[in-house]
Amino acid sequence: MTNYGVATEAKIAEVVNALESYGKKSIVALEGVPGTGKSFIASIAAQRFAGEPLFVREIQFHQSFSYEEFIEGMRIDQEGVQVFPGIFLEWNARALDDPDHQYVLLIEELTRANLPAVVGELVTYLEYRNRPFLTVYGRRPVSIAENLAVLATYNPTDRSAINLDAALLRRLRIIRCPPSTEQLGEMLGANGVDAKVTERLKALFGACEAAFPDYSTLMPFGHGIFADVKDEKDLYPLWRERIEHFLRRPLMEPHPFARTIEDNFPWKDAGYKVT
């Protein structure tokens, strides 16, 4: 088993422990701004919890995702109107047929969809698995498998995340994934990045944390934005092609952290080299 470093392994273990403790009643949800490694952590944790990658199914919600895609829908074919299971009922059936293994459904971008409409009756029956429910179209009783856990990721600044209703929020076990200088150091160390460069990038996050009390939820990016940095020269195009677009966009106010990040990221200036 690959070891990803002390801080990263601690976060993976936190997610696995939450799945073991609450996976039979709640959705375990990783909350964090873009680039905090939520997807990476969730994927590794899901595979470790299930014990086998084939027992993990990953999907991504989006604004047009529907109840019919997720739970159950209808379609017309040569034989007339047919009822078909959605992703959740398909994976749930696999788990019901194979009770000796642990299954995980990993939902990326949980709050991008209209959750009450997409999740439907699962809001109740994920918690009360001994109570079968009737599907909307097929009108057949379905029980949610005891060996099926739902793991999710989401950005707390998404509008739909801010507007989560109490019934859904109560079914979530939320694990915060803030920007982490410890995980940043492990990631850049594995990439062979010079220690002085790493310390300067850590100082960038430290300056934002010191200046803004809402740092963990409003930082425009996390440590994962530097995942592809192998050398100091990679930081120049990263600024031009990604970072500055998080901070200043046409016809919009600059991000509140823009000046602090600009003041602490010297690689926006051509020819700079840390010494």
N, C-alpha and C positions, 0 to 999 in steps of 0.2 A: 504494500500500500504506500502510495506517495505521501511524503510528509511535506506540507507547504509552509512550515515555519510556525513558531509558537503562537503568535497572535491569530494567524489565519486558522490554525488547527483549533484554537479555543472557540472561535466563532462557529466553525463547522460542528464542533462538539455541542455547542449551545443549541444549534438547530436540531441535531439528532436527538438530544435529550428532550427537547420540546415535542418532537414527533412521538417519541416513546411515551411521554407523559400525557399528551393531550391529543394525539393524532386520531383517537377513536371518537372524539366529540367536537373538535374545533378545527378550523382552518389555521394552520401555522403560517403566519405571514411575515416576510422580511420587508421592513420599511426603510427606505433610504433614498437620498438624492441620486441622480445619474452618476455612474462611475464609482459606486462604493462597493462593488463586487457582489451585489445581491445575487445575480444570476449564477455566478461562479460558485459561491458558497452554497446556494440552494441546490444546484445540480450535484455537487459532490456529496452534500449531506443526504440528498434523496437516494443516491446510489448506495451509500454506506448503510442507511437505514433499511433499504430494501434488500441489500446483500447481493444484488445483481442488476446491472443496467437494464436488462430486458424487462424488469418489473417496474420501470419508471417510464411514464409517458409525459412528454412536455408539450404544452400548447401555449399560445399567446392570445390574450384577449385584445380586442380592438373595438372601436366605436360601433361598427356594424355587426359585431358578434351577437348571435341570437339564441334564444331558448331552444329553438329547433336544432341548432348546431350542437348545443351543449347537452341538453336533456333528451328531447324526442321531437321529431317532426313528421311531416307527411310529404309525399311526392307522388307524382302521377307517372306511371309507366304503362307498358302494353297491357298489363293486367288490371289497370285501374288505379285507384288511390291506395297507396301503400304507406303504412306507418314504419318509420325507421328510427333506430336508436341514435342518439347523439353521442358525442365523445365520452361524456361522463357515464352514461348507461352502458356503453360498450366496455369501458375499462372496469366498471363495477361488475359486469357479468364475468369478465376474466377473473377478477378477484374471488367472486362467489364460487366459481368452478375450481378454484385452486387455493383452498383455505390454508394450505401448509406454507404458503409464501406470503410475504408482505409486499403490497403494491402501493405505489405512490403516483398521484396525479399532480404534476408540477405546472402551475398556472403563472406564466409571466404576465406582467402588467395587469394585475387583477382589476384595478380600478379604472382601466380605460373603457371597459364595457359598462352598459347600464345594468348594474349588478342585480337589483331586485327583479328586473325582467328576465335576465339570463339565468340566474340561479334558481328562481322560483321556489318551489316547495323544499328544496334542499336546505334552505335556511333553518328549517325546523328539523328535518330528518337526519341531517349530519350529526346532530346532537342526540337524537333519540333513535338509535339504529335498530332497536327491537320493535319498532312500529313501522310496518310496511305502508307505502303510500301508493295511490292510484295514479298512473301516468295520465297526462292530459289527453293524448290522442288515442293511445292503445287501450286505456282503461284497464290496465293490468296491474296487479300488486307487485311492487318492487321493494326489497329491503336493501339497505346500503351495507355492503360487506364490512365486517369488523376488521378485516385485514387490508382496508383501503384507507390511506391517509391522503389528505389534500394539503399541499404546500404551495405557497404563492409568494410573489414579489410585487411591490408597488412603490411608487414615488409619492411621498406625503404631500407634495405641492400640486399634484394633479387636482383639478377642480372636483372631480368625482370622489377623490379621497377625502377632501375637505368636507364634502356633503354626505359622507357615509351615514346611513340611518342607524339608530340604536340597535335594532334587531340584528343587523349584519355585524356591527362593531362588537356586539356581545359574543358572536361566534368566532371571533378572531383571537388568536394568541400572538401578539405582535412582538417581534424581535427587531429592535432598532439596529440599523447598520450605518452608523455615521462614518464620515471620512476618518481614516485611521492612519496616523503616521507610522505606527508599528507595522501594519500590513504593507504600507508604502515601502518601508525599509526592506522588508522581506522580499517584496516583489522586485525592487530595483537591484537588491543584492544578488538575487538569482539571475538577473539579466546581465550582471557584471558591470553595473554603472558605478562610476567613481564615487567614493564615499562623500567627498566634498559636495558633489552635485546633489546627492541624496539629502544631505543635511540642509542644503539651501532650499530644496523643495519642501522638506519638513517645516522649515521656517516659514514658508508661504502659508501653509495650513495653520501654523501656530499664530501667525499675525492675524489671520481672519478670526480664529477662535477667540483671541484676546480682545478683538475690537467689537465683536458682534455676539450678543447673548443668544441669538437664534441661529448660531453658526451651523449646528448639526442638521437642521431642517431646511435652511435657506442657502447654504453653500451651493454655488451653481454647478459644481462638479466634485467628484470624490477622487480618491487616490488612484482608482482604476483607469483614469484618463491617461496615466503615465505607463500603462501596462506594456506598450510597445517600444518604450524608450530603452535603447541598448547603449547609447552613447550620448554625450552632451550635445552633439550636433543635431540629434533628433528633436531637441526642444524648440529649435527655430521654426521648422514647418508646423510643429504641433501648435505653436502659438498662432501662426497665421491661419491655419486650416481648421482649428477647432476652438481653442480657448477664447480668443478674442470675440468669437461669435456668440459665446455664452454671455459675454459682458455688455456688448453694445450692438444693438440691432436697429436698423433704420426705422424711423418714426416711433420709436419706443424710448422710454426713459432708461438710462444705463442701469445695470444691476447694482443694488446697493453696495455690493462688495467690490465693484469694479476698480475703484481707485486703489484700494488696499492690495488687490491682486496684481494690478499693473505695477505698483511700487515695489512689489516683492518678487516679480518674475523678470529678471534681467535679460532673459534670452529673446525678448522681443526686439532687442537692439542687435543689429548685425555685427558680428565680430566679437561679441562678449564671450569671455571664457572665465569660469570660476577659477580662483587661485587659492 
